[in-house]
Amino acid sequence: MKDREYKDAWQTLKEEKMNNYITWQNAEKRDDLLRMDSLDGTNEFSNLLSDLEDE
């Protein structure tokens, strides 16, 4: 796989996990997603949590 394909696969996996978290709010998935944020240097999941808390 090329770098771009890995990045696309990573992003797809992360988006699926975030959608599952919204649906099920599974604590185990939360830890996974916070770790993924840390590994890829983004705050996508942290921002999602913040948005959910604001609702």
C-alpha distance matrix in Angstrom:
0.0 3.8 6.6 8.1 6.0 6.6 10.0 10.7 10.1 12.3 14.8 15.1 15.8 18.2 20.0 20.5 21.9 24.2 25.5 26.2 28.0 30.1 31.1 31.7 32.0 30.8 31.5 28.7 26.1 27.8 27.2 23.5 23.3 25.4 23.1 20.1 22.2 23.0 19.4 18.2 21.6 22.6 25.7 24.5 25.7 28.8 29.7 29.4 31.7 34.1 34.2 34.9 37.7 39.3 39.7
3.8 0.0 3.8 5.4 5.2 6.5 8.8 10.0 10.7 12.5 14.4 15.5 16.7 18.5 20.1 21.3 22.8 24.5 26.0 27.2 28.7 30.6 31.9 32.8 32.8 31.9 32.4 29.9 27.1 28.4 27.8 24.2 23.6 25.3 23.2 20.0 21.6 22.2 18.8 17.0 20.1 21.2 24.5 23.5 25.3 28.1 28.7 28.8 31.4 33.4 33.5 34.6 37.3 38.6 39.2
6.6 3.8 0.0 3.8 5.4 5.2 6.2 8.7 9.9 10.5 12.3 14.2 15.4 16.5 18.4 20.0 21.1 22.5 24.4 25.8 26.8 28.7 30.5 31.3 30.9 30.1 30.3 28.0 25.2 26.0 25.3 22.0 21.0 22.4 20.4 17.2 18.4 18.9 15.6 13.6 16.4 17.7 21.1 20.5 22.4 25.0 25.7 26.1 28.6 30.4 30.7 32.0 34.6 35.8 36.7
8.1 5.4 3.8 0.0 3.8 5.4 5.0 6.1 8.5 9.8 10.5 12.2 14.1 15.2 16.4 18.3 19.9 20.9 22.4 24.2 25.5 27.0 28.7 29.9 29.7 29.4 29.9 27.9 24.8 25.6 25.4 22.1 20.6 22.3 20.9 17.3 18.2 19.4 16.5 13.8 16.5 17.0 20.2 19.0 21.2 24.0 24.2 24.4 27.2 28.9 28.8 30.2 33.0 34.0 34.6
6.0 5.2 5.4 3.8 0.0 3.8 5.4 5.0 6.1 8.5 9.8 10.4 12.2 14.1 15.3 16.4 18.3 19.9 21.0 22.4 24.1 25.8 27.1 28.2 28.4 27.8 28.7 26.4 23.3 24.7 24.6 21.0 20.0 22.2 20.7 17.1 18.6 20.1 17.1 14.9 18.1 18.4 21.2 19.7 21.3 24.4 24.8 24.5 27.2 29.3 29.1 30.1 33.0 34.2 34.6
6.6 6.5 5.2 5.4 3.8 0.0 3.8 5.4 5.1 6.0 8.5 9.8 10.5 12.1 14.1 15.3 16.4 18.2 19.9 21.0 22.3 24.4 25.8 26.5 26.4 25.5 26.0 23.5 20.7 21.9 21.5 17.9 17.2 19.2 17.3 13.9 15.8 16.9 13.7 12.0 15.5 16.2 19.1 17.9 19.2 22.2 23.1 22.9 25.2 27.5 27.7 28.6 31.2 32.8 33.4
10.0 8.8 6.2 5.0 5.4 3.8 0.0 3.8 5.5 5.0 6.1 8.6 9.9 10.5 12.2 14.2 15.3 16.4 18.3 19.9 20.9 22.6 24.4 25.4 25.0 24.5 25.0 23.0 19.9 20.6 20.4 17.1 15.6 17.4 16.0 12.4 13.4 14.9 12.1 9.6 12.7 13.0 16.0 14.7 16.5 19.4 20.0 20.1 22.6 24.6 24.7 25.9 28.5 29.8 30.6
10.7 10.0 8.7 6.1 5.0 5.4 3.8 0.0 3.8 5.4 5.1 6.1 8.6 9.9 10.5 12.2 14.2 15.3 16.5 18.3 19.8 21.2 22.7 24.1 24.1 24.0 25.0 23.2 19.8 20.8 21.3 17.9 16.2 18.6 17.7 14.0 15.1 17.2 14.9 12.3 15.3 14.7 17.1 15.1 16.7 20.0 20.1 19.6 22.5 24.6 24.2 25.1 28.1 29.3 29.6
10.1 10.7 9.9 8.5 6.1 5.1 5.5 3.8 0.0 3.8 5.5 5.1 6.1 8.6 9.9 10.6 12.3 14.2 15.4 16.5 18.2 20.1 21.3 22.2 22.5 21.8 22.9 20.7 17.5 19.1 19.4 15.8 14.8 17.5 16.4 12.8 14.8 16.9 14.4 12.7 16.1 15.7 17.9 15.8 16.6 20.1 20.8 19.9 22.3 24.9 24.6 25.1 28.1 29.6 29.8
12.3 12.5 10.5 9.8 8.5 6.0 5.0 5.4 3.8 0.0 3.8 5.5 5.2 6.1 8.6 10.0 10.6 12.3 14.3 15.4 16.4 18.5 20.1 20.8 20.4 19.7 20.3 18.2 15.1 16.2 16.2 12.7 11.5 13.9 12.7 9.1 11.1 13.1 10.7 9.1 12.6 12.4 14.5 12.8 13.6 16.8 17.9 17.3 19.5 22.0 22.2 22.8 25.4 27.2 27.7
14.8 14.4 12.3 10.5 9.8 8.5 6.1 5.1 5.5 3.8 0.0 3.8 5.4 5.1 6.1 8.6 9.8 10.4 12.2 14.1 15.1 16.5 18.4 19.7 19.4 19.4 20.2 18.8 15.3 15.9 16.7 13.6 11.4 13.9 13.6 9.9 10.8 13.6 12.0 9.6 12.4 11.0 12.8 10.5 11.7 15.1 15.4 14.7 17.4 19.7 19.5 20.3 23.2 24.5 24.9
15.1 15.5 14.2 12.2 10.4 9.8 8.6 6.1 5.1 5.5 3.8 0.0 3.8 5.5 5.2 6.2 8.6 9.9 10.6 12.3 14.1 15.5 16.7 18.1 18.5 18.5 20.1 18.6 15.0 16.3 17.5 14.3 12.5 15.7 15.6 12.1 13.5 16.5 15.0 13.1 16.0 14.4 15.6 12.8 13.3 17.0 17.3 15.8 18.4 21.0 20.3 20.6 23.8 25.2 25.1
15.8 16.7 15.4 14.1 12.2 10.5 9.9 8.6 6.1 5.2 5.4 3.8 0.0 3.8 5.5 5.2 6.2 8.7 10.0 10.6 12.2 14.4 15.5 16.1 16.4 15.8 17.1 15.2 11.8 13.6 14.5 11.1 10.0 13.4 13.1 9.9 12.2 14.9 13.5 12.4 15.5 14.4 15.3 12.8 12.4 16.1 17.1 15.5 17.4 20.5 20.3 20.1 23.0 25.0 25.0
18.2 18.5 16.5 15.2 14.1 12.1 10.5 9.9 8.6 6.1 5.1 5.5 3.8 0.0 3.8 5.4 5.1 6.1 8.6 9.8 10.4 12.4 14.3 15.0 14.5 14.3 15.2 13.9 10.2 11.1 12.2 9.3 7.1 10.3 10.6 7.5 9.0 12.2 11.4 10.3 12.8 11.2 11.7 9.2 8.7 12.3 13.4 12.0 14.0 16.9 16.9 17.0 19.8 21.7 22.0
20.0 20.1 18.4 16.4 15.3 14.1 12.2 10.5 9.9 8.6 6.1 5.2 5.5 3.8 0.0 3.8 5.4 5.1 6.2 8.5 9.7 10.6 12.5 14.1 14.1 14.7 16.3 15.7 11.9 12.6 14.6 12.2 9.6 12.7 13.8 10.9 11.5 15.1 14.8 13.1 15.1 12.7 12.7 9.3 9.1 12.9 13.0 10.9 13.5 16.2 15.4 15.5 18.7 20.2 20.0
20.5 21.3 20.0 18.3 16.4 15.3 14.2 12.2 10.6 10.0 8.6 6.2 5.2 5.4 3.8 0.0 3.8 5.5 5.1 6.1 8.5 10.0 10.7 12.0 12.9 13.1 15.3 14.3 10.7 12.4 14.6 12.0 10.4 14.0 15.0 12.4 13.9 17.2 16.8 15.7 18.1 16.0 15.8 12.6 11.5 15.2 15.8 13.1 15.1 18.2 17.4 16.6 19.9 21.8 21.1
21.9 22.8 21.1 19.9 18.3 16.4 15.3 14.2 12.3 10.6 9.8 8.6 6.2 5.1 5.4 3.8 0.0 3.8 5.5 5.0 6.0 8.7 9.8 10.2 10.2 9.9 11.7 10.7 6.9 8.7 10.9 8.5 7.2 10.9 12.0 10.2 11.9 15.0 14.9 14.6 16.8 14.9 14.3 11.6 9.6 13.0 14.3 11.8 12.9 16.4 16.3 15.2 18.0 20.4 20.1
24.2 24.5 22.5 20.9 19.9 18.2 16.4 15.3 14.2 12.3 10.4 9.9 8.7 6.1 5.1 5.5 3.8 0.0 3.8 5.4 4.9 6.3 8.7 9.8 9.2 10.2 11.8 11.9 8.2 8.4 11.3 9.9 7.3 10.3 12.5 10.7 11.2 14.7 15.4 14.6 16.0 13.5 12.1 9.1 6.9 10.3 11.0 8.2 9.6 13.0 12.5 11.6 14.7 16.8 16.5
25.5 26.0 24.4 22.4 21.0 19.9 18.3 16.5 15.4 14.3 12.2 10.6 10.0 8.6 6.2 5.1 5.5 3.8 0.0 3.8 5.4 5.2 6.4 8.7 9.4 11.0 13.6 13.9 10.5 11.3 14.5 13.1 11.0 14.1 16.2 14.4 14.9 18.4 19.0 18.0 19.5 16.8 15.4 12.0 10.3 13.5 13.5 10.1 11.7 14.8 13.5 12.2 15.6 17.4 16.3
26.2 27.2 25.8 24.2 22.4 21.0 19.9 18.3 16.5 15.4 14.1 12.3 10.6 9.8 8.5 6.1 5.0 5.4 3.8 0.0 3.8 5.4 5.1 5.9 7.4 8.1 11.2 11.3 8.2 10.0 13.1 11.9 10.8 14.1 15.9 14.7 15.9 19.1 19.6 19.3 21.1 18.7 17.3 14.4 11.9 14.9 15.7 12.4 13.0 16.5 15.7 13.7 16.6 19.0 17.9
28.0 28.7 26.8 25.5 24.1 22.3 20.9 19.8 18.2 16.4 15.1 14.1 12.2 10.4 9.7 8.5 6.0 4.9 5.4 3.8 0.0 3.8 5.3 5.2 4.4 5.8 8.3 9.3 6.5 7.0 10.6 10.3 9.0 11.6 14.1 13.5 14.2 17.2 18.4 18.4 19.6 17.3 15.3 12.8 9.7 12.1 13.2 10.0 9.7 13.4 13.2 10.9 13.5 16.2 15.5
30.1 30.6 28.7 27.0 25.8 24.4 22.6 21.2 20.1 18.5 16.5 15.5 14.4 12.4 10.6 10.0 8.7 6.3 5.2 5.4 3.8 0.0 3.8 5.8 5.5 8.5 11.1 12.8 10.2 10.0 13.7 13.8 11.8 14.0 16.9 16.1 16.2 19.4 20.9 20.4 21.2 18.3 16.0 13.2 10.5 12.6 12.7 9.0 9.1 12.2 11.1 8.5 11.5 13.8 12.5
31.1 31.9 30.5 28.7 27.1 25.8 24.4 22.7 21.3 20.1 18.4 16.7 15.5 14.3 12.5 10.7 9.8 8.7 6.4 5.1 5.3 3.8 0.0 3.8 6.0 8.6 12.0 13.5 11.3 12.1 15.7 15.5 14.3 16.9 19.4 18.6 19.2 22.4 23.5 23.2 24.4 21.7 19.6 16.7 14.0 16.2 16.5 12.7 12.7 15.8 14.5 11.6 14.5 16.7 14.8
31.7 32.8 31.3 29.9 28.2 26.5 25.4 24.1 22.2 20.8 19.7 18.1 16.1 15.0 14.1 12.0 10.2 9.8 8.7 5.9 5.2 5.8 3.8 0.0 3.8 5.4 9.0 10.6 9.3 10.4 13.7 14.0 13.6 16.0 18.4 18.2 19.2 22.0 23.2 23.4 24.7 22.4 20.3 17.9 14.7 16.6 17.6 14.2 13.3 16.7 16.2 13.0 15.1 18.0 16.5
32.0 32.8 30.9 29.7 28.4 26.4 25.0 24.1 22.5 20.4 19.4 18.5 16.4 14.5 14.1 12.9 10.2 9.2 9.4 7.4 4.4 5.5 6.0 3.8 0.0 3.8 6.3 8.8 7.7 7.6 11.1 12.2 11.5 13.2 16.0 16.3 16.9 19.4 21.1 21.6 22.4 20.2 17.7 15.8 12.3 13.6 15.0 11.9 10.2 13.6 13.8 10.7 12.3 15.6 14.7
30.8 31.9 30.1 29.4 27.8 25.5 24.5 24.0 21.8 19.7 19.4 18.5 15.8 14.3 14.7 13.1 9.9 10.2 11.0 8.1 5.8 8.5 8.6 5.4 3.8 0.0 3.8 5.5 5.4 6.4 9.1 10.1 10.6 12.5 14.5 15.3 16.5 18.7 20.0 21.1 22.2 20.5 18.5 16.9 13.3 14.7 16.9 14.2 12.5 16.1 16.8 14.0 15.3 18.8 18.3
31.5 32.4 30.3 29.9 28.7 26.0 25.0 25.0 22.9 20.3 20.2 20.1 17.1 15.2 16.3 15.3 11.7 11.8 13.6 11.2 8.3 11.1 12.0 9.0 6.3 3.8 0.0 3.8 5.4 4.9 6.6 8.8 9.9 10.7 12.6 14.3 15.4 16.8 18.6 20.1 21.0 19.6 17.5 16.8 13.0 13.7 16.4 14.5 12.1 15.5 17.1 14.6 15.2 18.9 19.1
28.7 29.9 28.0 27.9 26.4 23.5 23.0 23.2 20.7 18.2 18.8 18.6 15.2 13.9 15.7 14.3 10.7 11.9 13.9 11.3 9.3 12.8 13.5 10.6 8.8 5.5 3.8 0.0 3.8 5.3 5.4 6.5 8.8 10.2 11.0 12.6 14.5 15.7 16.8 18.7 20.1 19.2 17.8 17.1 13.6 14.8 17.9 16.1 14.4 17.9 19.5 17.4 18.3 21.9 22.2
26.1 27.1 25.2 24.8 23.3 20.7 19.9 19.8 17.5 15.1 15.3 15.0 11.8 10.2 11.9 10.7 6.9 8.2 10.5 8.2 6.5 10.2 11.3 9.3 7.7 5.4 5.4 3.8 0.0 3.8 5.4 4.9 6.1 8.6 9.8 10.3 12.2 14.2 15.0 16.2 17.8 16.6 15.3 14.0 10.7 12.7 15.4 13.3 12.4 16.1 17.2 15.4 17.0 20.3 20.5
27.8 28.4 26.0 25.6 24.7 21.9 20.6 20.8 19.1 16.2 15.9 16.3 13.6 11.1 12.6 12.4 8.7 8.4 11.3 10.0 7.0 10.0 12.1 10.4 7.6 6.4 4.9 5.3 3.8 0.0 3.8 5.4 5.1 6.1 8.5 9.7 10.5 12.4 14.2 15.4 16.2 14.8 12.8 12.1 8.5 9.6 12.5 11.0 9.4 12.9 14.6 13.0 14.1 17.5 18.2
27.2 27.8 25.3 25.4 24.6 21.5 20.4 21.3 19.4 16.2 16.7 17.5 14.5 12.2 14.6 14.6 10.9 11.3 14.5 13.1 10.6 13.7 15.7 13.7 11.1 9.1 6.6 5.4 5.4 3.8 0.0 3.8 5.5 5.2 6.2 8.6 9.9 10.7 12.3 14.4 15.2 14.7 13.4 13.5 10.3 10.9 14.4 13.7 12.1 15.2 17.5 16.3 17.0 20.3 21.4
23.5 24.2 22.0 22.1 21.0 17.9 17.1 17.9 15.8 12.7 13.6 14.3 11.1 9.3 12.2 12.0 8.5 9.9 13.1 11.9 10.3 13.8 15.5 14.0 12.2 10.1 8.8 6.5 4.9 5.4 3.8 0.0 3.8 5.6 5.2 6.2 8.7 9.9 10.4 12.3 14.0 13.6 13.1 12.7 10.0 11.8 15.0 14.1 13.5 16.8 18.5 17.6 18.9 22.0 22.9
23.3 23.6 21.0 20.6 20.0 17.2 15.6 16.2 14.8 11.5 11.4 12.5 10.0 7.1 9.6 10.4 7.2 7.3 11.0 10.8 9.0 11.8 14.3 13.6 11.5 10.6 9.9 8.8 6.1 5.1 5.5 3.8 0.0 3.8 5.3 4.8 6.2 8.6 9.6 10.4 11.8 10.6 9.8 9.0 6.3 8.6 11.4 10.6 10.5 13.7 15.2 14.8 16.4 19.2 20.2
25.4 25.3 22.4 22.3 22.2 19.2 17.4 18.6 17.5 13.9 13.9 15.7 13.4 10.3 12.7 14.0 10.9 10.3 14.1 14.1 11.6 14.0 16.9 16.0 13.2 12.5 10.7 10.2 8.6 6.1 5.2 5.6 3.8 0.0 3.8 5.4 5.1 6.3 8.7 10.1 10.4 9.6 8.3 9.0 6.6 7.0 10.6 10.9 10.1 12.7 15.0 15.0 15.9 18.6 20.3
23.1 23.2 20.4 20.9 20.7 17.3 16.0 17.7 16.4 12.7 13.6 15.6 13.1 10.6 13.8 15.0 12.0 12.5 16.2 15.9 14.1 16.9 19.4 18.4 16.0 14.5 12.6 11.0 9.8 8.5 6.2 5.2 5.3 3.8 0.0 3.8 5.4 5.0 6.2 8.7 9.7 10.3 10.3 11.3 9.6 10.5 13.8 14.3 13.9 16.4 18.7 18.7 19.7 22.4 24.0
20.1 20.0 17.2 17.3 17.1 13.9 12.4 14.0 12.8 9.1 9.9 12.1 9.9 7.5 10.9 12.4 10.2 10.7 14.4 14.7 13.5 16.1 18.6 18.2 16.3 15.3 14.3 12.6 10.3 9.7 8.6 6.2 4.8 5.4 3.8 0.0 3.8 5.3 5.0 6.1 8.2 8.3 9.2 9.3 8.5 10.4 13.1 13.3 14.0 16.5 18.2 18.5 20.1 22.5 23.8
22.2 21.6 18.4 18.2 18.6 15.8 13.4 15.1 14.8 11.1 10.8 13.5 12.2 9.0 11.5 13.9 11.9 11.2 14.9 15.9 14.2 16.2 19.2 19.2 16.9 16.5 15.4 14.5 12.2 10.5 9.9 8.7 6.2 5.1 5.4 3.8 0.0 3.8 5.5 5.4 5.7 5.0 5.5 6.6 6.6 7.7 10.1 11.3 12.0 13.9 15.8 16.8 18.1 20.1 21.9
23.0 22.2 18.9 19.4 20.1 16.9 14.9 17.2 16.9 13.1 13.6 16.5 14.9 12.2 15.1 17.2 15.0 14.7 18.4 19.1 17.2 19.4 22.4 22.0 19.4 18.7 16.8 15.7 14.2 12.4 10.7 9.9 8.6 6.3 5.0 5.3 3.8 0.0 3.8 5.7 5.2 6.7 7.8 10.0 9.9 10.1 12.9 14.5 14.7 16.3 18.6 19.7 20.5 22.6 24.7
19.4 18.8 15.6 16.5 17.1 13.7 12.1 14.9 14.4 10.7 12.0 15.0 13.5 11.4 14.8 16.8 14.9 15.4 19.0 19.6 18.4 20.9 23.5 23.2 21.1 20.0 18.6 16.8 15.0 14.2 12.3 10.4 9.6 8.7 6.2 5.0 5.5 3.8 0.0 3.8 5.6 8.0 10.2 11.7 12.0 13.0 15.5 16.8 17.5 19.3 21.3 22.3 23.5 25.6 27.4
18.2 17.0 13.6 13.8 14.9 12.0 9.6 12.3 12.7 9.1 9.6 13.1 12.4 10.3 13.1 15.7 14.6 14.6 18.0 19.3 18.4 20.4 23.2 23.4 21.6 21.1 20.1 18.7 16.2 15.4 14.4 12.3 10.4 10.1 8.7 6.1 5.4 5.7 3.8 0.0 3.8 5.6 8.8 9.8 11.2 12.6 14.2 15.6 17.1 18.6 20.1 21.5 23.1 24.7 26.5
21.6 20.1 16.4 16.5 18.1 15.5 12.7 15.3 16.1 12.6 12.4 16.0 15.5 12.8 15.1 18.1 16.8 16.0 19.5 21.1 19.6 21.2 24.4 24.7 22.4 22.2 21.0 20.1 17.8 16.2 15.2 14.0 11.8 10.4 9.7 8.2 5.7 5.2 5.6 3.8 0.0 3.8 6.9 9.2 11.0 11.4 12.8 15.0 16.3 17.2 19.0 20.8 22.0 23.3 25.5
22.6 21.2 17.7 17.0 18.4 16.2 13.0 14.7 15.7 12.4 11.0 14.4 14.4 11.2 12.7 16.0 14.9 13.5 16.8 18.7 17.3 18.3 21.7 22.4 20.2 20.5 19.6 19.2 16.6 14.8 14.7 13.6 10.6 9.6 10.3 8.3 5.0 6.7 8.0 5.6 3.8 0.0 3.8 5.6 8.1 8.6 9.4 11.6 13.3 14.1 15.5 17.5 18.9 20.0 22.1
25.7 24.5 21.1 20.2 21.2 19.1 16.0 17.1 17.9 14.5 12.8 15.6 15.3 11.7 12.7 15.8 14.3 12.1 15.4 17.3 15.3 16.0 19.6 20.3 17.7 18.5 17.5 17.8 15.3 12.8 13.4 13.1 9.8 8.3 10.3 9.2 5.5 7.8 10.2 8.8 6.9 3.8 0.0 3.8 5.6 5.1 5.9 8.5 9.8 10.3 12.0 14.1 15.2 16.4 18.6
24.5 23.5 20.5 19.0 19.7 17.9 14.7 15.1 15.8 12.8 10.5 12.8 12.8 9.2 9.3 12.6 11.6 9.1 12.0 14.4 12.8 13.2 16.7 17.9 15.8 16.9 16.8 17.1 14.0 12.1 13.5 12.7 9.0 9.0 11.3 9.3 6.6 10.0 11.7 9.8 9.2 5.6 3.8 0.0 3.8 5.6 5.2 6.2 8.8 10.0 10.6 12.4 14.4 15.5 17.0
25.7 25.3 22.4 21.2 21.3 19.2 16.5 16.7 16.6 13.6 11.7 13.3 12.4 8.7 9.1 11.5 9.6 6.9 10.3 11.9 9.7 10.5 14.0 14.7 12.3 13.3 13.0 13.6 10.7 8.5 10.3 10.0 6.3 6.6 9.6 8.5 6.6 9.9 12.0 11.2 11.0 8.1 5.6 3.8 0.0 3.8 5.3 4.9 6.2 8.6 9.7 10.4 12.3 14.2 15.6
28.8 28.1 25.0 24.0 24.4 22.2 19.4 20.0 20.1 16.8 15.1 17.0 16.1 12.3 12.9 15.2 13.0 10.3 13.5 14.9 12.1 12.6 16.2 16.6 13.6 14.7 13.7 14.8 12.7 9.6 10.9 11.8 8.6 7.0 10.5 10.4 7.7 10.1 13.0 12.6 11.4 8.6 5.1 5.6 3.8 0.0 3.8 5.4 5.1 6.3 8.7 9.9 10.7 12.6 14.7
29.7 28.7 25.7 24.2 24.8 23.1 20.0 20.1 20.8 17.9 15.4 17.3 17.1 13.4 13.0 15.8 14.3 11.0 13.5 15.7 13.2 12.7 16.5 17.6 15.0 16.9 16.4 17.9 15.4 12.5 14.4 15.0 11.4 10.6 13.8 13.1 10.1 12.9 15.5 14.2 12.8 9.4 5.9 5.2 5.3 3.8 0.0 3.8 5.4 5.0 6.2 8.6 9.9 10.7 12.8
29.4 28.8 26.1 24.4 24.5 22.9 20.1 19.6 19.9 17.3 14.7 15.8 15.5 12.0 10.9 13.1 11.8 8.2 10.1 12.4 10.0 9.0 12.7 14.2 11.9 14.2 14.5 16.1 13.3 11.0 13.7 14.1 10.6 10.9 14.3 13.3 11.3 14.5 16.8 15.6 15.0 11.6 8.5 6.2 4.9 5.4 3.8 0.0 3.8 5.4 5.0 6.2 8.6 9.9 10.9
31.7 31.4 28.6 27.2 27.2 25.2 22.6 22.5 22.3 19.5 17.4 18.4 17.4 14.0 13.5 15.1 12.9 9.6 11.7 13.0 9.7 9.1 12.7 13.3 10.2 12.5 12.1 14.4 12.4 9.4 12.1 13.5 10.5 10.1 13.9 14.0 12.0 14.7 17.5 17.1 16.3 13.3 9.8 8.8 6.2 5.1 5.4 3.8 0.0 3.8 5.4 5.1 6.2 8.7 10.2
34.1 33.4 30.4 28.9 29.3 27.5 24.6 24.6 24.9 22.0 19.7 21.0 20.5 16.9 16.2 18.2 16.4 13.0 14.8 16.5 13.4 12.2 15.8 16.7 13.6 16.1 15.5 17.9 16.1 12.9 15.2 16.8 13.7 12.7 16.4 16.5 13.9 16.3 19.3 18.6 17.2 14.1 10.3 10.0 8.6 6.3 5.0 5.4 3.8 0.0 3.8 5.5 5.2 6.4 9.0
34.2 33.5 30.7 28.8 29.1 27.7 24.7 24.2 24.6 22.2 19.5 20.3 20.3 16.9 15.4 17.4 16.3 12.5 13.5 15.7 13.2 11.1 14.5 16.2 13.8 16.8 17.1 19.5 17.2 14.6 17.5 18.5 15.2 15.0 18.7 18.2 15.8 18.6 21.3 20.1 19.0 15.5 12.0 10.6 9.7 8.7 6.2 5.0 5.4 3.8 0.0 3.8 5.4 5.1 6.7
34.9 34.6 32.0 30.2 30.1 28.6 25.9 25.1 25.1 22.8 20.3 20.6 20.1 17.0 15.5 16.6 15.2 11.6 12.2 13.7 10.9 8.5 11.6 13.0 10.7 14.0 14.6 17.4 15.4 13.0 16.3 17.6 14.8 15.0 18.7 18.5 16.8 19.7 22.3 21.5 20.8 17.5 14.1 12.4 10.4 9.9 8.6 6.2 5.1 5.5 3.8 0.0 3.8 5.4 5.4
37.7 37.3 34.6 33.0 33.0 31.2 28.5 28.1 28.1 25.4 23.2 23.8 23.0 19.8 18.7 19.9 18.0 14.7 15.6 16.6 13.5 11.5 14.5 15.1 12.3 15.3 15.2 18.3 17.0 14.1 17.0 18.9 16.4 15.9 19.7 20.1 18.1 20.5 23.5 23.1 22.0 18.9 15.2 14.4 12.3 10.7 9.9 8.6 6.2 5.2 5.4 3.8 0.0 3.8 5.5
39.3 38.6 35.8 34.0 34.2 32.8 29.8 29.3 29.6 27.2 24.5 25.2 25.0 21.7 20.2 21.8 20.4 16.8 17.4 19.0 16.2 13.8 16.7 18.0 15.6 18.8 18.9 21.9 20.3 17.5 20.3 22.0 19.2 18.6 22.4 22.5 20.1 22.6 25.6 24.7 23.3 20.0 16.4 15.5 14.2 12.6 10.7 9.9 8.7 6.4 5.1 5.4 3.8 0.0 3.8
39.7 39.2 36.7 34.6 34.6 33.4 30.6 29.6 29.8 27.7 24.9 25.1 25.0 22.0 20.0 21.1 20.1 16.5 16.3 17.9 15.5 12.5 14.8 16.5 14.7 18.3 19.1 22.2 20.5 18.2 21.4 22.9 20.2 20.3 24.0 23.8 21.9 24.7 27.4 26.5 25.5 22.1 18.6 17.0 15.6 14.7 12.8 10.9 10.2 9.0 6.7 5.4 5.5 3.8 0.0
